[in-house]
Amino acid sequence: PQNPKTPSKSLIQMKFAIIGLASATVLRLHDSEVGFEMKNVNMPESGAACNPGDTVTANYKGSLLSDGSVFDENQNGSFNFALGQGRVIKCWETAFAQMKVGEKATITCPPEMAYGSKGAGGVIPPNAALQFDVETVNCVAKEAEVSATVDDGEPDLY
């Protein structure tokens, strides 16, 4: 017989389930508690790695983690940025530095690795956690390109 002061196994499991649910809810409600996460969707066996200074060509879809609303998308392989130059948000710098050409991933960006307390473009609120579905379409080595971009000190992405 079970000791009346010892909770049953099902009661303990239920408490952990409730605690887990509460934690998940907190993550969705308080973006400041969201950490960087990268989930590889498609990892090619071969493909060039992107290195600092390379020009990365990417496809992406960006959404707010809080409600899933899409704020920006480019799926035609025309978005380019120089990796490691601060031209995109820190979350992207971190993710694309780990990716190869042809790789697809879903990345979760905490506010401090995205647009922080300022938000962006009137569509990303202050302190918002973001989620991106990204694909590395190409990486071109710095030596192989001629760049005519103007550095205005702001990230190119939104």
C-alpha positions in Angstrom: 0.0 0.0 0.0 1.1 3.6 -0.7 2.0 5.9 2.1 -0.8 8.6 2.2 1.8 11.3 2.6 3.7 10.2 -0.6 2.2 11.6 -3.8 1.2 9.0 -6.4 3.3 8.6 -9.5 0.5 10.0 -11.7 0.1 13.1 -9.4 3.9 13.7 -9.7 3.8 13.3 -13.5 0.8 15.7 -13.7 2.7 18.3 -11.6 5.7 18.1 -14.0 3.3 18.4 -17.0 1.8 21.5 -15.5 5.2 23.0 -14.7 6.4 22.3 -18.3 3.2 23.9 -19.7 3.7 27.0 -17.6 7.3 27.3 -18.7 6.4 27.0 -22.3 3.8 29.7 -21.8 6.3 32.0 -20.2 8.7 31.6 -23.1 5.9 32.7 -25.5 4.8 35.6 -23.4 8.1 37.0 -22.3 10.4 37.3 -25.3 13.3 38.3 -23.2 13.5 34.7 -21.9 13.9 33.2 -25.4 17.4 32.1 -26.3 19.1 31.6 -29.7 18.2 28.3 -31.2 19.0 26.8 -34.6 17.2 23.8 -36.0 18.7 22.3 -39.2 15.9 21.4 -41.6 18.0 20.3 -44.5 21.8 19.6 -44.1 23.5 18.8 -47.3 26.3 16.3 -47.3 28.5 18.7 -49.3 28.5 22.4 -49.9 30.8 25.3 -49.3 30.9 26.7 -45.8 30.3 30.5 -45.4 33.2 32.3 -43.9 33.6 35.9 -42.5 33.8 38.4 -45.4 32.0 36.1 -47.8 28.9 37.4 -49.5 26.0 35.2 -48.5 22.9 34.9 -50.8 19.9 33.8 -48.7 16.2 33.0 -48.9 14.2 33.7 -45.7 10.9 34.2 -44.1 10.7 36.2 -40.9 7.9 36.0 -38.3 7.2 37.2 -34.8 7.7 34.4 -32.3 4.8 35.7 -30.2 2.0 35.2 -32.8 3.6 33.8 -35.9 2.8 36.9 -38.1 5.2 37.2 -41.1 6.9 40.6 -41.3 9.3 40.0 -44.2 10.1 37.4 -46.8 12.5 36.9 -49.7 12.4 33.5 -51.5 14.0 34.5 -54.9 17.7 34.3 -53.9 18.2 38.0 -54.2 19.1 38.9 -50.6 22.9 39.3 -50.2 25.0 40.4 -47.2 28.6 40.2 -46.2 29.0 37.7 -43.4 30.7 39.0 -40.2 30.4 42.7 -41.2 27.5 43.6 -39.0 25.2 44.2 -42.0 22.5 41.8 -40.6 21.2 41.1 -37.1 23.5 39.1 -34.8 21.2 36.1 -34.9 21.8 35.8 -38.6 25.5 36.3 -38.3 25.6 33.4 -35.8 23.4 31.1 -37.8 24.9 31.7 -41.3 28.5 31.3 -39.9 27.5 27.7 -39.1 25.7 26.9 -42.4 26.8 25.5 -45.8 25.4 26.3 -49.3 22.1 24.5 -49.8 21.4 24.2 -46.0 18.0 25.2 -44.6 17.3 26.0 -41.0 14.8 27.5 -38.6 16.4 30.0 -36.2 14.9 31.6 -33.1 16.3 35.0 -32.3 16.1 36.5 -28.8 15.5 40.3 -28.8 19.1 41.1 -27.9 20.3 39.2 -31.1 17.6 40.9 -33.2 16.4 44.5 -33.0 16.3 44.8 -29.2 14.4 47.7 -27.5 14.1 49.7 -30.7 12.1 47.2 -32.9 12.3 47.8 -36.7 10.4 49.1 -39.6 7.2 49.7 -37.7 6.5 45.9 -38.1 8.8 44.5 -35.5 7.8 45.7 -32.0 10.4 46.5 -29.3 11.9 43.5 -27.5 10.4 41.0 -29.9 11.8 37.5 -30.3 11.8 36.4 -34.0 11.8 33.2 -36.0 13.3 32.8 -39.4 13.2 30.0 -41.9 16.4 30.5 -43.8 18.3 28.9 -46.7 21.9 29.5 -47.7 21.7 29.8 -51.5 25.3 30.7 -52.1 28.5 32.0 -50.5 31.0 33.9 -52.6 34.5 34.4 -51.2 35.5 38.0 -50.6 38.4 37.8 -53.1 36.0 36.7 -55.9 33.7 39.7 -55.7 33.7 43.4 -56.4 31.4 45.3 -54.0 29.8 48.6 -54.6 27.7 48.8 -51.4 27.6 51.8 -49.2 28.1 51.1 -45.5 25.5 53.2 -43.6 26.2 51.4 -40.3 22.7 49.8 -40.2 21.9 46.1 -40.8 20.5 45.4 -44.3 17.8 43.2 -43.0 14.9 45.4 -42.1 
